Amino acid sequence: MVKVIIAFIIADFVLSLIRVKIPVFTRYGKKWEQKTYFQRFSEGFFPVLIVFLIGLSINYYHEVNNPTSYEQMLIDGDAEYLVVFGDDYIGDADVALEIKQGHSPDSICKIISNICKEDYIHKGGEALNVYADGEEYIIMDGDVNIGKVATLNRKFGVVLRFYWNSGT
């Protein structure tokens, strides 16, 4: 994105410099000839730059305040959970999944249990149990701790970071 901004500013600058010598997008006449080089440059460079910056601001506001298509799937109930990627979300976890916000700790325990039974059954056996321990959720197989889940709140969802104990 930074490269696009820099490229646009350079292109705007070059076109404005050309406009100083040649009346591009203007009527050639006495008014143009009577203006200084700085006035000619300013009339081309600054309005285009301001419109570009306003467009960037609107786009940034839209990206920050609206959910992505995947987050919208969670909000609408089309998906119960989604895999998330990126170091910001996964960190040092083994895997990270996102669920929608608004779940109670008990319902998050049920979701984690369902995820373990559906997708990670090799991590748990018949006696799979999940319970909340403060901000974390502990995954037990009988009386053996097989992993934990830490949560990370986002604007439109909650990321569940799964940490499996080594040797399982």
Salt bridges, closest charged atoms under 4 A:
GLU43 OE1 - ARG19 NH1 3.91
GLU43 OE2 - LYS35 NZ 2.52
GLU71 OE2 - ARG154 NH2 2.86
GLU98 OE1 - ARG154 NH1 2.84
GLU136 OE2 - LYS148 NZ 3.34
